[in-house]
Every structure is written in structure tokens, then in C-alpha cells.
């Protein structure tokens, strides 16, 4: 592996790590007053302290609001980074293809919709598999998600899960990281790197098992359309189904039916053929090449 590829990987890891640090610092700052109060009352590390702290974070909506604030702050940082680091520069490049150029109307819209629902079905299949293999750990993850996102009716939790998190994570993963790694790793390299870091960002192995495959599809979409816009749509669609729509549909059937329809549309309208010029950065300059 040459120095450019190592530098690209380090850059991508650094950006993802920065977001995790922002979220951790925000959570600590929000919880610090209560932690200090509990330490003064029970002493740090005592059984009474642990019980009181657990009751505080699980028995009140505080973590939902903390997650809301942390995601909002991360979104602002990532959006500014993405705009000044990529969007503004790309506007100056003549001949650079945008989403308006790569999106061809109804066939692409149908491909994205059916592919997005199929991805949700695939995640559901993997989630059930994980639950069957590690039921205790899966229950812990579900409880954690309930604490930070609520039960699906709290406004702060719904806004975080359906709007803020998809925006922040896609600008980070399929925006900054995919674009940066594309320079040195090409199509599949940047898709894989962004998907793996997407799984790492969730900070638990069980979620990583099903979000990494989702990240692979979303990464392909981001690369194919040279835009983060369809990735944001897919992420919002996935979270909308997962949070607000009751899980009455068998995920395997959803995955197979919607996946076959998406594959048919993609093949029929050449959406799965990446023949669009892609942008490659060569030592600070840009050139257009055709991916074969």
C-alpha cells in the first residue's frame, strides 16, 4: 500500500473519530452536573451511585435529548466541512457531473425506492439472525436504542432518527469519506471503506453486522450518482420504516421481492452500469476519467 492510500485511510478514520469525540464530549457535558451530584451524594463507583446513575439515564428522557444535541452539533461540523472541503471546490470544476446530470427521472427514482426498501428488508433479516445467535446482547442493543431514540412517538427522538442522523451520517460517510477515499481507492475501495467506518460509527458489533451491508449499497448509490442526495433519501427512508412503521412485514420477503424489482430496473435502464465520468483528484487537481 502506497503512502497516498495510507494517508487517505488515516484521513477517513480521523474524520469519523472526530464525530465520535464530538458526540462523547457532548454527552459528558450534558450529564456532568448529574454525575457530580450523584458522586457527592453516594461516592463514585459505589453500588448506590451505579443504581442511581442507571435510573437517571434509562428512567428519564435525558439521553434522547443528549443524542439530539450531539447529532445536531455533529451535523453542523460535518456540513461545514463537507461544503467547504468538497462542494464549493467542485462547483469550480467545469464538466463535473452533478445529481441533476446523473439522475434520469422515474427509472432512477424507482430503482432508489425499491432498492432502499430491499435494503431495509436485508437489514431486518440480519437483525433477526443476530437476535437468534446472541439474544441477550441484541436485547441490550434494542434497549439502548430505545433510550436514545425513544419509543417512536417522542418528537426529539423521531427528529434525531429520521432527519438529523441520516443527514449527518451521509454527509460524513457518503460525502466526505467516500469522496476522499475515491481519489486513491477507486469505486469499490471507497465504497468498502465508507461502509466499514459507517459500521464503526455505530459503536457496537451487532449493529455493525447489518449497517455495513446497508452502507455498501448506499456507497454504490453515492458513487453512481456522484451525489450524497440519494444516499440521504435512502437513509431517511430506512429509518422512517424502522421507527414509524410497525414491523409486520417479513423482512426476507421484502428483501427478495423489492430487491428483484430494483435489480430488474437497474439492469433494464443501465443504472447498474457505471459509465458516468467520475472525478479523480490528482495532487490537488481534478480530472475526469471513465470507470471501466
Secondary structure, DSSP 8 states (H G I E B T S, - for coil): --HHHHHHHHHHHHHHHHHHHHHHHHHHHHHHHHHHHHHHHH-TT-HHHHHHHHHHHHHSTHHHHHHHHHHHHHHHHHHHHHIIIIIHHHTTSTT---HHHH--SHHHHHHHHHHHHHHHHHHHHHHHHHHHH-HHHHHHHHHHHHHHHTTS--HHHHHIIIIIHHHHHHIIIIIIIHHHHHHHHHHHHHHHHHHHHHHHHTTSHHHHHHHHHHHHHHHHHHHHTTSSHHHHHHHHHHHHHHHHS-S-S-HHHHHHHHHHHHHHHHHHTTTTS--SEEEEEETTEEEEEE--
